[in-house]
Amino acid sequence: MMAGRVAPAVFVLALVASSASASDALAWLTRASQAARQLNYVGTIIYQIGPRVESSRITHMNDDGREFAKVVNLDGPAREVVRTQGEVRCYYPDAKLVRVEPGTFRNVFPSLSAEQQQSLARYYDFRVVGDDRVGGRPVQVVVFEPKDGLRYGHRFWSDGATGLLLKARVLNERGEAVEQFAFSDLTMNARLDHAMVEPSWPVVPRDWQVLENVSGDVVPEDTGWIVARVPPGFEKIMEGWRKLRGRRERVAHIVFSDGLVSVSVFVEPLVAASAPAGFLQKGGLNVYSVKQDDHLITVMGETPGATVRQIAHSITHR
């Protein structure tokens, strides 16, 4: 009799805890997203992808709601990326090359739809694990632990005062870090002017090559390709056709997201000279390609290898 009375109470407490976790996760994500877009900041970011380590200098400015950013590579070949409203310019001075791309698609994290908000609570356990310090600043540490084996875990360090993400780590199925970034130094609420986010070459030298729209705008359209086995919680956020550099034919591009990461599907006509098939891993990014009749299907995303394989082998054309 007592057990019959306790069980409903336990069930109600479990629902309340789940709801609180979802609410806390959404609040944390919203704060981090707003901080990244609204604050002015300058800092050095260290990237670690597998065994490779690189660093970049980033300057971000919000001028009355308009975002501007400039990222300069500090290691390896020189590169400078300047993002303005609706456009991204990549400068390669060693190669005397400028690539101009539309800034229409940016990382979905942490901008979430209502469906993705529910997905986070259903497929990840969100926990605040404590306090720490990054770059000399107090931070809050949170984790998103997957409830299945179809996605990676994530650990984030956000600035205690502003919510800005100062460090992030992607964890594989064994809990090992496969990718991470962190600020090594950071100045927030910095006094910035537009000169600090403008390219080092305001006028492109005459002997440089300018490649415009090299990645191609996505033309939203039903491509006719069906992905039957997307992991639960992944929502289709984009589908259409695009022209890729070096490709004569249009390529079908479909993007899915669970709110933390996105997975891209590319389908292109099979050409012998550009038909690599198989599996490739680069840090937390897994890429799997498979030939299907006269097409090459490629799936890539920060998910376990089993996930991109599952998706690739479930794609058909109606």
Secondary structure, 3 states (H helix, E strand, C coil): CHHHHHHHHHHHHHHHHHHHHHHHHHHHHHHHHHHHHHCCEEEEEEEEECCEEEEEEEEEEEECCEEEEEEEECCCCCCEEEEECCEEEEEECCCCEEEEEECCCCCCCCCCCHHHHHHHHHHEEEEEEEEEEECCEEEEEEEEEECCCCCCEEEEEEECCCCCEEEEEEECCCCCEEEEEEEEEEEECCCCCHHHHCCCCCCCCCCCEEEECCCCCCEECCCCEEECCCCCCCEEEEEEEECCCCCCCCEEEEEEECCCCEEEEEEEECCHHHCCCEEEEECCEEEEEEEECCEEEEEEECCCHHHHHHHHCCEEEC
